Amino acid sequence: MFTGLIEKVCQVKSAHRTGDSLKLSVDISSLAGQSKAGDSIAVNGACLTVTAVNGVVADFDVSGETLGKSNLGEINSGSVVNIERAMKADGRFGGHFVQGHVDGTAKIEKIAQEGEFWRIRFGADKNLLGQMVNKGSVAVDGISLTIASMNDKGFEVAVIPETFRKTTLGKAKIGDLVNIEIDLIVKVIQKQLSNILPAKEGLTLEKLQDLGF
């Protein structure tokens, strides 16, 4: 389990494709002394298992499933990625519940500064958007953010200066692909509602009202 609070932006040392998988090495600098083989680390929001730590470099094996759902297949040597180690059981919780299970990708369509804040718009497909709620949480490249607004084409977030400076969003460009993980709570509610409601009828405001929501 992760929180969506990025610990460090780190540089990829190497990324080698081997068939449908990827051998990834990342310089995690000061976090290396507290990491070992078998640990879980979120790389751009994707939960990966450390296979080895050599000095300050952590190695990972990325499966074809993860490559198909995330932007990790597009990174190269020199790319920068968001890093967060798995939350300890006795640690303080911030952000929101993040599993490190990427649901898909979205594309950055707009980056605009508004005073001290930054407003970023992402284009996403209807399957992802159908699981989001306005003012709900979303993990973007592993960063815990709040959805400021949305429509049937995409969603926007407002990014505080601290998050903009200390994550990969500070280097993001229009057209970049980002990893998206939907809020776990929304997923659970949607699943339960789909079990309650007839499959052919779908979910409407009237049906929710009839059910007491």
Contacts in CASP RR format, 6 or more apart in sequence:
PFRMAT RR
TARGET T0000
AUTHOR 0000-0000-0000
METHOD contacts of the structure
MODEL  1
MFTGLIEKVCQVKSAHRTGDSLKLSVDISSLAGQSKAGDSIAVNGACLTV
TAVNGVVADFDVSGETLGKSNLGEINSGSVVNIERAMKADGRFGGHFVQG
HVDGTAKIEKIAQEGEFWRIRFGADKNLLGQMVNKGSVAVDGISLTIASM
NDKGFEVAVIPETFRKTTLGKAKIGDLVNIEIDLIVKVIQKQLSNILPAK
EGLTLEKLQDLGF
1 86 0 8 1.000
1 87 0 8 1.000
1 97 0 8 1.000
1 98 0 8 1.000
1 99 0 8 1.000
2 42 0 8 1.000
2 45 0 8 1.000
2 47 0 8 1.000
2 84 0 8 1.000
2 86 0 8 1.000
2 87 0 8 1.000
2 98 0 8 1.000
2 99 0 8 1.000
2 100 0 8 1.000
2 142 0 8 1.000
3 84 0 8 1.000
3 87 0 8 1.000
3 93 0 8 1.000
3 94 0 8 1.000
3 95 0 8 1.000
3 96 0 8 1.000
3 97 0 8 1.000
3 98 0 8 1.000
3 144 0 8 1.000
4 42 0 8 1.000
4 45 0 8 1.000
4 84 0 8 1.000
4 94 0 8 1.000
4 95 0 8 1.000
4 96 0 8 1.000
4 98 0 8 1.000
4 139 0 8 1.000
4 142 0 8 1.000
4 143 0 8 1.000
4 144 0 8 1.000
5 84 0 8 1.000
5 94 0 8 1.000
5 95 0 8 1.000
5 144 0 8 1.000
6 82 0 8 1.000
6 83 0 8 1.000
6 84 0 8 1.000
6 142 0 8 1.000
6 143 0 8 1.000
6 163 0 8 1.000
6 166 0 8 1.000
6 167 0 8 1.000
7 31 0 8 1.000
7 83 0 8 1.000
7 84 0 8 1.000
7 85 0 8 1.000
8 28 0 8 1.000
8 29 0 8 1.000
8 30 0 8 1.000
8 31 0 8 1.000
8 83 0 8 1.000
9 80 0 8 1.000
9 81 0 8 1.000
9 82 0 8 1.000
9 83 0 8 1.000
9 166 0 8 1.000
9 167 0 8 1.000
9 168 0 8 1.000
10 26 0 8 1.000
10 27 0 8 1.000
10 28 0 8 1.000
10 29 0 8 1.000
10 31 0 8 1.000
10 80 0 8 1.000
10 81 0 8 1.000
10 83 0 8 1.000
11 26 0 8 1.000
11 27 0 8 1.000
11 78 0 8 1.000
11 79 0 8 1.000
11 80 0 8 1.000
11 81 0 8 1.000
12 24 0 8 1.000
12 25 0 8 1.000
12 26 0 8 1.000
12 27 0 8 1.000
12 75 0 8 1.000
12 76 0 8 1.000
12 77 0 8 1.000
12 78 0 8 1.000
12 79 0 8 1.000
12 80 0 8 1.000
12 81 0 8 1.000
13 25 0 8 1.000
13 26 0 8 1.000
13 27 0 8 1.000
13 57 0 8 1.000
13 77 0 8 1.000
13 78 0 8 1.000
14 23 0 8 1.000
14 24 0 8 1.000
14 25 0 8 1.000
14 77 0 8 1.000
15 22 0 8 1.000
15 23 0 8 1.000
15 24 0 8 1.000
15 25 0 8 1.000
15 73 0 8 1.000
15 75 0 8 1.000
15 76 0 8 1.000
15 77 0 8 1.000
15 79 0 8 1.000
16 22 0 8 1.000
16 23 0 8 1.000
17 23 0 8 1.000
20 63 0 8 1.000
20 64 0 8 1.000
20 67 0 8 1.000
21 61 0 8 1.000
21 62 0 8 1.000
21 63 0 8 1.000
21 64 0 8 1.000
21 67 0 8 1.000
22 61 0 8 1.000
22 62 0 8 1.000
22 64 0 8 1.000
22 67 0 8 1.000
22 72 0 8 1.000
22 73 0 8 1.000
23 59 0 8 1.000
23 60 0 8 1.000
23 61 0 8 1.000
23 62 0 8 1.000
24 43 0 8 1.000
24 48 0 8 1.000
24 59 0 8 1.000
24 60 0 8 1.000
24 61 0 8 1.000
24 62 0 8 1.000
24 72 0 8 1.000
24 75 0 8 1.000
25 57 0 8 1.000
25 58 0 8 1.000
25 59 0 8 1.000
25 60 0 8 1.000
26 43 0 8 1.000
26 57 0 8 1.000
26 58 0 8 1.000
26 60 0 8 1.000
26 81 0 8 1.000
26 83 0 8 1.000
27 56 0 8 1.000
27 57 0 8 1.000
28 35 0 8 1.000
28 41 0 8 1.000
28 56 0 8 1.000
28 57 0 8 1.000
28 58 0 8 1.000
28 83 0 8 1.000
29 56 0 8 1.000
30 56 0 8 1.000
31 58 0 8 1.000
31 83 0 8 1.000
31 85 0 8 1.000
32 53 0 8 1.000
32 55 0 8 1.000
32 56 0 8 1.000
32 57 0 8 1.000
32 58 0 8 1.000
33 53 0 8 1.000
34 85 0 8 1.000
35 41 0 8 1.000
35 50 0 8 1.000
35 53 0 8 1.000
35 58 0 8 1.000
35 85 0 8 1.000
36 50 0 8 1.000
36 53 0 8 1.000
37 50 0 8 1.000
37 51 0 8 1.000
37 52 0 8 1.000
37 53 0 8 1.000
38 49 0 8 1.000
38 50 0 8 1.000
38 51 0 8 1.000
39 49 0 8 1.000
39 50 0 8 1.000
39 85 0 8 1.000
39 86 0 8 1.000
40 47 0 8 1.000
40 48 0 8 1.000
40 49 0 8 1.000
40 50 0 8 1.000
40 85 0 8 1.000
40 86 0 8 1.000
41 47 0 8 1.000
41 48 0 8 1.000
41 50 0 8 1.000
41 58 0 8 1.000
41 60 0 8 1.000
41 83 0 8 1.000
41 84 0 8 1.000
41 85 0 8 1.000
41 86 0 8 1.000
42 48 0 8 1.000
42 82 0 8 1.000
42 83 0 8 1.000
42 84 0 8 1.000
42 85 0 8 1.000
42 86 0 8 1.000
42 98 0 8 1.000
42 100 0 8 1.000
42 142 0 8 1.000
43 60 0 8 1.000
43 72 0 8 1.000
43 81 0 8 1.000
43 82 0 8 1.000
43 83 0 8 1.000
44 70 0 8 1.000
44 71 0 8 1.000
44 72 0 8 1.000
44 75 0 8 1.000
44 81 0 8 1.000
44 82 0 8 1.000
44 141 0 8 1.000
44 142 0 8 1.000
44 168 0 8 1.000
44 178 0 8 1.000
44 179 0 8 1.000
45 70 0 8 1.000
45 82 0 8 1.000
45 84 0 8 1.000
45 98 0 8 1.000
45 100 0 8 1.000
45 102 0 8 1.000
45 139 0 8 1.000
45 141 0 8 1.000
45 142 0 8 1.000
45 179 0 8 1.000
45 181 0 8 1.000
46 62 0 8 1.000
46 66 0 8 1.000
46 70 0 8 1.000
46 72 0 8 1.000
46 100 0 8 1.000
46 102 0 8 1.000
46 179 0 8 1.000
47 86 0 8 1.000
47 99 0 8 1.000
47 100 0 8 1.000
47 101 0 8 1.000
48 60 0 8 1.000
48 61 0 8 1.000
48 62 0 8 1.000
48 66 0 8 1.000
49 60 0 8 1.000
49 61 0 8 1.000
50 58 0 8 1.000
50 59 0 8 1.000
50 60 0 8 1.000
51 59 0 8 1.000
51 60 0 8 1.000
51 61 0 8 1.000
52 58 0 8 1.000
52 59 0 8 1.000
53 59 0 8 1.000
62 72 0 8 1.000
62 73 0 8 1.000
66 72 0 8 1.000
66 102 0 8 1.000
67 73 0 8 1.000
69 102 0 8 1.000
69 103 0 8 1.000
69 104 0 8 1.000
69 105 0 8 1.000
70 102 0 8 1.000
70 104 0 8 1.000
70 105 0 8 1.000
70 179 0 8 1.000
71 105 0 8 1.000
71 141 0 8 1.000
71 177 0 8 1.000
71 178 0 8 1.000
71 179 0 8 1.000
72 179 0 8 1.000
74 177 0 8 1.000
75 81 0 8 1.000
80 168 0 8 1.000
80 171 0 8 1.000
81 141 0 8 1.000
81 168 0 8 1.000
82 141 0 8 1.000
82 142 0 8 1.000
82 143 0 8 1.000
82 167 0 8 1.000
82 168 0 8 1.000
84 142 0 8 1.000
87 93 0 8 1.000
94 144 0 8 1.000
95 137 0 8 1.000
95 144 0 8 1.000
96 137 0 8 1.000
96 139 0 8 1.000
96 144 0 8 1.000
96 183 0 8 1.000
97 183 0 8 1.000
97 184 0 8 1.000
97 185 0 8 1.000
98 139 0 8 1.000
98 142 0 8 1.000
98 144 0 8 1.000
98 181 0 8 1.000
98 184 0 8 1.000
99 181 0 8 1.000
99 184 0 8 1.000
100 139 0 8 1.000
100 142 0 8 1.000
100 181 0 8 1.000
101 181 0 8 1.000
102 179 0 8 1.000
102 180 0 8 1.000
102 181 0 8 1.000
103 128 0 8 1.000
103 131 0 8 1.000
103 180 0 8 1.000
103 181 0 8 1.000
103 182 0 8 1.000
104 128 0 8 1.000
104 179 0 8 1.000
104 180 0 8 1.000
105 177 0 8 1.000
105 178 0 8 1.000
105 179 0 8 1.000
105 180 0 8 1.000
106 122 0 8 1.000
106 123 0 8 1.000
106 124 0 8 1.000
106 128 0 8 1.000
106 140 0 8 1.000
106 154 0 8 1.000
106 155 0 8 1.000
106 177 0 8 1.000
106 178 0 8 1.000
106 180 0 8 1.000
107 122 0 8 1.000
107 123 0 8 1.000
107 124 0 8 1.000
107 175 0 8 1.000
107 176 0 8 1.000
107 177 0 8 1.000
107 178 0 8 1.000
108 120 0 8 1.000
108 121 0 8 1.000
108 122 0 8 1.000
108 123 0 8 1.000
108 172 0 8 1.000
108 173 0 8 1.000
108 174 0 8 1.000
108 175 0 8 1.000
108 176 0 8 1.000
108 177 0 8 1.000
108 178 0 8 1.000
109 121 0 8 1.000
109 122 0 8 1.000
109 123 0 8 1.000
109 154 0 8 1.000
109 174 0 8 1.000
109 175 0 8 1.000
110 119 0 8 1.000
110 120 0 8 1.000
110 121 0 8 1.000
110 156 0 8 1.000
110 174 0 8 1.000
111 118 0 8 1.000
111 119 0 8 1.000
111 120 0 8 1.000
111 121 0 8 1.000
111 172 0 8 1.000
111 173 0 8 1.000
111 174 0 8 1.000
112 118 0 8 1.000
112 119 0 8 1.000
112 120 0 8 1.000
113 119 0 8 1.000
114 158 0 8 1.000
116 160 0 8 1.000
116 161 0 8 1.000
117 158 0 8 1.000
117 159 0 8 1.000
117 160 0 8 1.000
117 161 0 8 1.000
118 158 0 8 1.000
118 159 0 8 1.000
118 161 0 8 1.000
118 164 0 8 1.000
118 169 0 8 1.000
119 148 0 8 1.000
119 156 0 8 1.000
119 157 0 8 1.000
119 158 0 8 1.000
119 159 0 8 1.000
120 156 0 8 1.000
120 157 0 8 1.000
120 159 0 8 1.000
120 169 0 8 1.000
120 172 0 8 1.000
121 154 0 8 1.000
121 155 0 8 1.000
121 156 0 8 1.000
122 140 0 8 1.000
122 154 0 8 1.000
122 155 0 8 1.000
122 156 0 8 1.000
122 157 0 8 1.000
122 178 0 8 1.000
122 180 0 8 1.000
123 153 0 8 1.000
123 154 0 8 1.000
123 155 0 8 1.000
124 153 0 8 1.000
124 154 0 8 1.000
124 155 0 8 1.000
124 180 0 8 1.000
126 152 0 8 1.000
128 180 0 8 1.000
128 182 0 8 1.000
129 150 0 8 1.000
129 152 0 8 1.000
129 153 0 8 1.000
129 154 0 8 1.000
129 155 0 8 1.000
131 182 0 8 1.000
131 186 0 8 1.000
131 187 0 8 1.000
131 190 0 8 1.000
132 138 0 8 1.000
132 147 0 8 1.000
132 150 0 8 1.000
132 155 0 8 1.000
132 182 0 8 1.000
132 183 0 8 1.000
132 186 0 8 1.000
133 147 0 8 1.000
133 183 0 8 1.000
133 186 0 8 1.000
134 147 0 8 1.000
134 149 0 8 1.000
134 150 0 8 1.000
135 146 0 8 1.000
135 147 0 8 1.000
135 148 0 8 1.000
136 146 0 8 1.000
136 147 0 8 1.000
136 183 0 8 1.000
136 186 0 8 1.000
137 144 0 8 1.000
137 145 0 8 1.000
137 146 0 8 1.000
137 147 0 8 1.000
137 183 0 8 1.000
137 185 0 8 1.000
138 145 0 8 1.000
138 146 0 8 1.000
138 147 0 8 1.000
138 155 0 8 1.000
138 157 0 8 1.000
138 180 0 8 1.000
138 181 0 8 1.000
138 182 0 8 1.000
138 183 0 8 1.000
139 145 0 8 1.000
139 179 0 8 1.000
139 180 0 8 1.000
139 181 0 8 1.000
140 157 0 8 1.000
140 169 0 8 1.000
140 178 0 8 1.000
140 179 0 8 1.000
140 180 0 8 1.000
141 167 0 8 1.000
141 168 0 8 1.000
141 169 0 8 1.000
141 178 0 8 1.000
141 179 0 8 1.000
142 179 0 8 1.000
142 181 0 8 1.000
143 163 0 8 1.000
143 167 0 8 1.000
143 169 0 8 1.000
145 157 0 8 1.000
145 159 0 8 1.000
145 163 0 8 1.000
146 157 0 8 1.000
146 158 0 8 1.000
147 155 0 8 1.000
147 156 0 8 1.000
147 157 0 8 1.000
148 155 0 8 1.000
148 156 0 8 1.000
148 157 0 8 1.000
148 158 0 8 1.000
149 155 0 8 1.000
149 156 0 8 1.000
150 156 0 8 1.000
159 169 0 8 1.000
163 169 0 8 1.000
164 170 0 8 1.000
172 178 0 8 1.000
193 203 0 8 1.000
194 203 0 8 1.000
196 211 0 8 1.000
197 203 0 8 1.000
197 207 0 8 1.000
201 207 0 8 1.000
END
